[in-house]
């Protein structure tokens, strides 16, 4: 089993629209906010962890596809850690 830990920030994310969209994706995938600026999954199979990260990366690669996001919104940093639990 594997655990995913993610920390992410954005440029030009006015009203946190991109962040809120990504937060909803994280929650739907079972990641929870640790209140330290990171999101963490429970122990999941490696294929599920990889699929979770793929979905997030696709959204971050095209932030303007998120409704009402600032046209200049972009990824600032993404830190991903996947480890065996």
Secondary structure, DSSP 4 states (H G I P E B T S, - for coil): -EEEEEEEEEES-GGGHHHHHHHHHHHHHT-EE-SSS-EE--SB-HHHHHHHHHHHHHHHHTGGGSTT--TT-EEEEEEEEEEE-
